[in-house]
């Protein structure tokens, strides 16, 4: 993909209609190039960060998103008009493709779908993270048992699956994370259907190719409504 070598980019998932790109945010030597493709509003937003680390991550993250999208639709990354829909999810005005972005630490993922709403999530695995409250509030009994059996890796893997499903559905807080039982996906390590109420149904899967992080992607099944 043209213009993405500066991000150490690679495809971590590809299936019919869906591609997930992974990049790194620790590329300060290319900041001038990254800034050159940002919009005026994005540049202004970058200046609002007081931390140089977070400012750099924001700039590289948005530039990576623009490079991926420009490759997908064949246009100049600086000319893209990336807006937000009514729920705050980034989108293109013409809706020509569906996409989603997630970052954690120095890792960034951009998932692109040719037709169906998509969600992606990445989280740096913190081995001493206290997940007790999140487990009680957002995990089903089956998922909690899986976490107790397999440990911290299972927690982060299922958390990213749930977040990806929530983002793909477009409902966000309107559908609690407990509604997405993803224990079967974690245990099988293969794409599987997730039901979250009726008639909402998604397909989700884990991404295991990112050292030190858990990640997942979900797609709202074709023909399903976002509302």
N, C-alpha and C positions, 0 to 999 in steps of 0.2 A: 504494500500500500504506500503510495507516494507520500513523502513528508512525515512518515511515522518512525523512521529509524532513530530519530532523536528521543523517542520515548522507550526504546527497547521493546517495541510492540511485537505481539504475536497473537495468532488466533488460538484460543483455548477451547472453543467449541464451534462446530459448524454442522448444521443439518439443513434439510430443505427449508429455505425461507428464513433461517436464523443463523446469525454469526455473532460470536462474542469475542471481543478484542481485549487483551490485557496490556497495560502499559505501566511504566514507572514514572513517578513524579519527581524523583531526585535527579533532575537534568538542568541544574542552574546555568550551565554554560550555554544553553540555547534559549535563554529567556527572551532575548531580543526578537528572535524568530517567532517564539510563541506569542509574544505581545502583538506582533504584526498582523495576526489573523483574528484577534479579538475585536469585538464591537466597542464602540465608545462607552456604552453602559457597562460592559464587562470590565473594561479598563478602569472605569471610575469605581466599580465595586471592588476591584483588586486593591485600590488605594485605601479602602476603608479598613483593611486588615492592619492591625498594629504590629503583629508578629511577622517578621520577615519569612519565617518558615511557612506560616499559613498563607501569606500572600503568594509566595512561590508556588505552593501546592495548588492554589486556586487558579493561577495563570496557566500552569501546565495542564491541569485537569480540563479546563475549558478549551484550551488549544487542542488537546487530544480528541475531545469530543468533536470539535469542528473538523479535524483531519479525517476521522473515521466517517463522519456523515458525508463529507465532500467526496470521499472515495466511493461511498455507497450510491450516491445519486449523480456523480459526475459533474460537480460544480466547484467553484473556487471557495475554499473554506472561509475566507474573509467576507464573502458576500452572503453567507447563510444568515437567515433571520431566525434565530432560535428564541422562541417565546415560551410562555407557560400557559397551560390550559386552565380551566376553571378550578381545578384542584391543586394547582401549583406544579404539575408535572411538565418538564420540558417537552416541547414538540415543535414541529415545523408548521407554518401556517397552512400549507396545502395538504398536510397529512399524507405526503407521498410515501413515507416510511414510518414505522413505529420504532422507538428507541428508548433506552434508559441508561442511566449513568450511576455508578457507585464508586466510592473510594474509601480507603482506610489506610492510615499510615502513608507509605509511599506507593501503594498499589492502587490502580484505577482500572475499572472495567466499563466498557461500553458494549451494550447488547443492541443489535439491530434486527428488526423483523420486517419482512417485506409486506406483511398484511396485518397480523394479529397483535394486539396490545401485549407488551413485554415488560418484565421487571427483572432487575439484576441486583445482587447485593454481595459485598465482600467485607469481611471483618478480620482484622488482625487477631490471631489466637493469643489470648493472655492466659497462661497456664494457671496463675493463681487467682483468676477472676472469681468473685463470689456471685454465683448465678442464682442463689436461693430465692430471692424475691421474684426475679423474672420467671423462674421455673414455676412458682406457685401461681403467678398472675397470668401467664401467657402460654403455658404448655398443657397439653392434655395429660391425663393419667398415663396413657400408653407412652407418650413422649418422655414424661418424667422417669418412667421405669427404664427407658432406653438410655437416658442420660446417666442414671445411677449405675447402669451396667457397663457402659462404654466410656464414661467420663467426659472431660472438658471438650475433647474433639467433637463428640456427639452433640454437645450443647451448641457449640458455635455452628456446626454444620446445619442443624435443624433451625437455628435462629435465622441463618441466612436464607434457608428455604422459605421460612415463613415471611420474611421481609420481601423476598422476591415475589412471592404470591400476592402479598398485599399491594405491592407497587404495580404488578401486572393487572390486577383487578380494577385499579383506579378508584377503589372505594376507600382505601386508607383506613382511618379509624372507624368508618362505618361498618367494618367487618372485623371483629376482634381477632387477634392472632391465634387464639385458641380454636377458632373455626377451621384453621388449616392444620389438619393432622398429617404430619410429614414423616412419621416414624418409619413407614413402609419404604419410603424413598431412601432414607438414610441406610436402612438395613440392607436393601437390595442393591444400592449404588447404581440404579438405573432409572431412566426417565419413567415417571408414573403419573397417573391422573390424581388430582386433588379436588375433592368436593368441598365447597365452602358455602353451605346453604343451597337453596334451590332458586334458579337453575344454574348458579355460578359454578363453573368447572374449569380447572386449569391443568396444564401439564408442567411439571417441575423436575429439575434434576440438579445434582451437585456438580461442582467443578473442582477437581482435585489437583490441578496442575500449578497451583500458586503456593510456593513454599512459605510456611509460617502464617498462612491465612486460610480461612474457610470462605467458600463462595458458592453461589447458586443462581440459577436463572429459571424463570417461569413465564409461560405464555398462556394467555387467556384463550381457551379453545375457540376455533373458528365458529362464528355465528352467535357467540355469547355476547350479551349486552354488558357494558361497563357499569350499568346502574342497576 
